[in-house]
């Protein structure tokens, strides 16, 4: 499979915890679909202390994984939302 495009998309979205509404990331998202995974190289601003863990309520919202050979966070359904 092909690697994700190295050129970052221009659109950034804010990702929030669904439980406590704390901002987690500012992310360069490509496409119109829902947020399924976050490539680590596309995260513009990281507000978390540990990867995949909310700093406020300490709920796990994502799992570390490799997608097409690139490090990514795979989001758990319903744990985050984006604006």
Steps between C-alpha positions, in 0.01 A plus 500: 500500500604858438620726780292807591580819310795688656355841410273605787138592423423869553185440707552458874239366740483512879454162667324489839428233763131400483488441876643823648521728189876561544695585184740219409654587163511747215525270197557540124210293365455403138163406353141543613443180697486430870811481717617136508876543542754775560841472337752623757690706241181700425435608862568876508454564876487224762326586830525148650758375749491132395406384148139384478409620852292806592694731737184610685290184560778245419272303266664300221377637167747343251744212448855519362530316168671494163286591199669436163837494678449842662446556876141599574238517772189296426199670660250305710147569377304762696792609723594811299334759280637770270409857410 
